[in-house]
Amino acid sequence: MSKIIDKFIAGSLSSEQIGFTTHYHKRIMEREINRDYIKNLILNEDYVDFYEDLKQKGDFKIIYPSENSGYQLVVVVTTNSTNLVVKTAYEQKIR
C-alpha cells in the first residue's frame, strides 16, 4: 500500500491531503452528501470496513455508518504520492 494509505490507517492525514474529483462534485449534488462531512469522516471517524477495490486496481472503498438507518456510506478513494483523492461517495443498503 502507498504511504498515504498508511497515514489514513494511522489516522495521521491532514485536511490538505484530501482531494476530490470532479465526478465526486457532480455526484454529491445528486446524492446530497456534504463534502465537509466526507472529509470529517475520513479525518476523524472510525470506518466499519476498508479494502482495495478488486475491480479497480489502486482504488479503495471505505465503509462508514450512514446517518440513514439500514444503509452504509461507501467512500471510494484513490491515491497519488501526496493525497487521498475521493472519487465518489454513495449510500448502500446493508444486506
Backbone as JSON, one array per atom type, in Angstrom:
{
  "sequence": "MSKIIDKFIAGSLSSEQIGFTTHYHKRIMEREINRDYIKNLILNEDYVDFYEDLKQKGDFKIIYPSENSGYQLVVVVTTNSTNLVVKTAYEQKIR",
  "N": [[0.84, -1.19, 0.0], [0.28, 2.33, -0.43], [2.12, 5.12, 0.98], [0.42, 7.17, 1.71], [-1.99, 5.87, 2.19], [-1.2, 4.38, 4.37], [-0.93, 6.49, 6.19], [-3.6, 7.26, 6.36], [-4.74, 4.98, 7.56], [-3.37, 5.04, 9.98], [-4.45, 7.31, 11.0], [-3.35, 9.82, 10.6], [-3.6, 11.69, 8.58], [-3.75, 14.92, 7.05], [-6.04, 17.66, 6.62], [-5.45, 18.97, 4.25], [-4.46, 16.97, 2.68], [-6.47, 15.62, 1.49], [-8.24, 15.24, -1.39], [-10.66, 15.95, -4.01], [-12.47, 14.61, -6.74], [-13.78, 15.8, -9.92], [-15.93, 14.26, -10.67], [-16.87, 13.38, -8.19], [-17.83, 15.84, -7.18], [-19.98, 16.33, -8.92], [-21.66, 14.2, -8.27], [-22.24, 14.54, -5.53], [-24.05, 16.61, -5.44], [-26.3, 15.43, -6.59], [-26.73, 13.36, -4.8], [-26.85, 14.57, -2.39], [-24.77, 14.72, -0.45], [-22.55, 16.04, 1.78], [-19.48, 17.67, 1.22], [-17.68, 18.52, 3.26], [-18.59, 16.91, 5.31], [-17.84, 14.35, 4.42], [-15.06, 14.68, 4.39], [-14.61, 15.09, 7.12], [-15.38, 12.58, 8.12], [-13.33, 10.95, 7.04], [-11.09, 12.03, 8.3], [-11.66, 11.92, 11.07], [-13.37, 9.84, 11.97], [-14.01, 6.41, 12.84], [-13.78, 3.81, 10.55], [-16.02, 1.28, 9.25], [-15.33, -0.74, 7.54], [-12.63, -1.39, 5.28], [-11.1, -1.68, 2.23], [-9.22, -2.81, -0.66], [-10.4, -2.12, -3.87], [-11.21, -4.65, -5.93], [-11.99, -4.58, -8.57], [-11.12, -2.19, -9.61], [-8.0, -1.56, -9.74], [-5.87, -0.08, -7.39], [-7.76, 1.58, -6.34], [-9.68, 2.23, -3.41], [-12.17, 1.19, -1.09], [-13.96, 2.68, 1.43], [-15.89, 2.07, 4.18], [-18.45, 3.51, 6.01], [-20.67, 4.06, 8.81], [-23.98, 5.04, 7.97], [-25.99, 8.02, 8.15], [-28.56, 7.41, 7.7], [-30.81, 4.98, 8.62], [-30.34, 1.5, 8.13], [-28.61, 1.69, 6.03], [-25.28, 2.02, 4.65], [-22.45, 4.15, 4.27], [-20.49, 4.49, 1.48], [-17.3, 5.31, 0.55], [-15.32, 5.97, -2.1], [-11.97, 5.93, -2.89], [-8.86, 6.99, -4.34], [-5.29, 7.12, -4.71], [-2.5, 9.38, -4.83], [0.92, 10.38, -4.85], [0.93, 12.17, -2.72], [-1.66, 12.66, -1.83], [-4.93, 11.62, -0.73], [-7.52, 10.86, -2.73], [-10.83, 11.53, -3.17], [-13.09, 9.79, -5.05], [-15.79, 9.16, -5.39], [-18.89, 9.01, -3.54], [-21.41, 7.18, -1.92], [-24.6, 5.96, -0.73], [-25.37, 2.72, 0.47], [-27.51, 0.01, 0.68], [-27.68, -1.98, 3.57], [-27.02, -5.36, 3.65]],
  "CA": [[0.0, 0.0, 0.0], [1.03, 3.58, -0.51], [2.36, 5.8, 2.24], [-0.75, 7.97, 2.06], [-2.94, 4.92, 2.79], [-0.68, 4.1, 5.72], [-1.29, 7.65, 7.01], [-5.04, 7.17, 6.6], [-4.97, 3.91, 8.54], [-2.83, 5.51, 11.26], [-5.2, 8.49, 11.44], [-2.46, 10.98, 10.62], [-3.79, 12.54, 7.4], [-4.18, 16.3, 7.31], [-7.13, 18.09, 5.77], [-4.9, 19.35, 2.95], [-4.09, 15.76, 1.94], [-7.68, 15.01, 0.95], [-8.72, 15.92, -2.58], [-11.94, 15.49, -4.53], [-12.54, 14.65, -8.2], [-14.95, 16.49, -10.46], [-17.02, 13.28, -10.62], [-17.42, 13.46, -6.84], [-18.6, 17.08, -7.05], [-21.24, 16.14, -9.63], [-22.49, 13.23, -7.57], [-22.72, 14.99, -4.22], [-25.25, 17.42, -5.64], [-27.39, 14.49, -6.82], [-26.92, 12.49, -3.63], [-26.94, 15.44, -1.23], [-23.74, 14.35, 0.54], [-21.73, 17.21, 2.0], [-18.03, 17.48, 1.08], [-17.05, 18.63, 4.59], [-18.99, 15.73, 6.06], [-16.97, 13.25, 3.97], [-13.71, 14.98, 4.86], [-14.61, 14.85, 8.56], [-15.38, 11.12, 8.32], [-12.01, 10.43, 6.73], [-10.11, 12.52, 9.28], [-11.99, 11.77, 12.49], [-14.25, 8.74, 12.35], [-13.57, 5.04, 12.59], [-14.5, 3.16, 9.47], [-16.54, -0.05, 9.51], [-14.54, -1.65, 6.7], [-11.71, -0.71, 4.37], [-10.47, -2.71, 1.4], [-8.89, -2.43, -2.02], [-11.42, -2.5, -4.84], [-10.6, -5.62, -6.84], [-12.36, -4.24, -9.94], [-10.35, -1.01, -9.99], [-6.72, -1.61, -9.02], [-5.42, 1.21, -6.87], [-8.87, 2.24, -5.66], [-10.04, 1.65, -2.12], [-13.5, 1.51, -0.6], [-14.02, 2.89, 2.88], [-17.29, 1.96, 4.57], [-18.81, 4.19, 7.25], [-22.11, 4.01, 9.1], [-24.73, 6.14, 7.36], [-26.95, 8.69, 9.02], [-29.85, 6.79, 7.39], [-30.93, 3.61, 9.14], [-30.38, 0.43, 7.14], [-27.66, 1.98, 4.97], [-23.91, 2.37, 4.98], [-21.89, 5.13, 3.35], [-19.31, 3.97, 0.8], [-16.45, 6.37, 0.01], [-14.33, 5.37, -3.0], [-10.81, 6.81, -2.98], [-7.63, 6.56, -4.99], [-4.19, 7.86, -4.11], [-1.31, 9.74, -5.58], [2.04, 10.34, -3.91], [0.74, 13.04, -1.55], [-3.06, 12.87, -1.46], [-6.01, 10.66, -0.81], [-8.45, 11.56, -3.6], [-12.18, 10.95, -3.13], [-13.65, 9.68, -6.4], [-17.24, 9.22, -5.27], [-19.46, 8.54, -2.27], [-22.82, 6.82, -2.09], [-25.16, 5.1, 0.3], [-25.65, 1.37, 0.01], [-28.36, -0.72, 1.62], [-26.99, -3.05, 4.29], [-27.64, -6.66, 3.32]],
  "C": [[0.87, 1.24, 0.0], [1.18, 4.21, 0.87], [1.15, 6.62, 2.67], [-1.85, 7.09, 2.67], [-2.49, 4.55, 4.19], [-1.02, 5.25, 6.67], [-2.78, 7.64, 7.34], [-5.33, 6.14, 7.69], [-4.5, 4.34, 9.93], [-3.59, 6.72, 11.81], [-4.37, 9.76, 11.45], [-2.52, 11.82, 9.34], [-4.14, 13.95, 7.85], [-5.29, 16.64, 6.32], [-6.65, 18.42, 4.36], [-4.52, 18.15, 2.1], [-5.29, 15.02, 1.38], [-8.17, 15.86, -0.21], [-10.01, 15.3, -3.07], [-11.94, 15.61, -6.05], [-13.76, 15.43, -8.65], [-16.16, 15.55, -10.48], [-17.68, 13.33, -9.24], [-18.31, 14.7, -6.7], [-19.94, 16.99, -7.77], [-22.19, 15.27, -8.81], [-23.01, 13.74, -6.22], [-23.94, 15.88, -4.35], [-26.46, 16.51, -5.84], [-27.74, 13.73, -5.55], [-27.03, 13.26, -2.32], [-26.03, 14.98, -0.09], [-22.75, 15.5, 0.62], [-20.24, 16.88, 1.96], [-17.33, 17.54, 2.44], [-17.39, 17.44, 5.48], [-18.09, 14.55, 5.71], [-15.55, 13.46, 4.49], [-13.6, 14.71, 6.37], [-14.6, 13.35, 8.87], [-13.98, 10.56, 8.13], [-11.0, 10.81, 7.81], [-10.39, 12.06, 10.7], [-12.78, 10.54, 12.9], [-13.63, 7.38, 12.05], [-14.42, 4.43, 11.48], [-14.96, 1.77, 9.89], [-15.72, -1.09, 8.76], [-13.71, -0.81, 5.73], [-11.02, -1.79, 3.55], [-10.16, -2.15, 0.01], [-9.97, -2.96, -2.95], [-10.78, -3.41, -5.88], [-10.93, -5.33, -8.31], [-11.55, -3.07, -10.48], [-9.05, -0.99, -9.19], [-6.26, -0.21, -8.62], [-6.51, 2.02, -6.21], [-9.17, 1.49, -4.36], [-11.46, 2.06, -1.77], [-13.43, 1.58, 0.92], [-15.5, 2.93, 3.25], [-17.48, 2.61, 5.93], [-20.28, 3.95, 7.55], [-22.78, 5.23, 8.44], [-25.62, 6.79, 8.41], [-28.35, 8.12, 8.81], [-29.85, 5.33, 7.82], [-31.04, 2.61, 8.0], [-29.42, 0.62, 5.98], [-26.26, 2.16, 5.53], [-23.42, 3.34, 3.91], [-20.59, 4.57, 2.79], [-18.57, 5.16, 0.19], [-15.36, 5.68, -0.81], [-13.19, 6.37, -3.19], [-9.72, 6.16, -3.83], [-6.52, 7.4, -4.37], [-3.22, 8.34, -5.18], [-0.2, 9.85, -4.53], [1.8, 11.17, -2.65], [-0.69, 13.17, -1.07], [-3.89, 11.61, -1.53], [-7.1, 11.39, -1.59], [-9.79, 10.83, -3.59], [-12.76, 10.98, -4.54], [-15.16, 9.79, -6.38], [-17.64, 8.76, -3.87], [-20.93, 8.26, -2.51], [-23.28, 5.97, -0.92], [-25.53, 3.76, -0.33], [-26.47, 0.67, 1.08], [-27.55, -1.84, 2.26], [-27.74, -4.35, 4.02], [-27.82, -7.5, 4.54]]
}
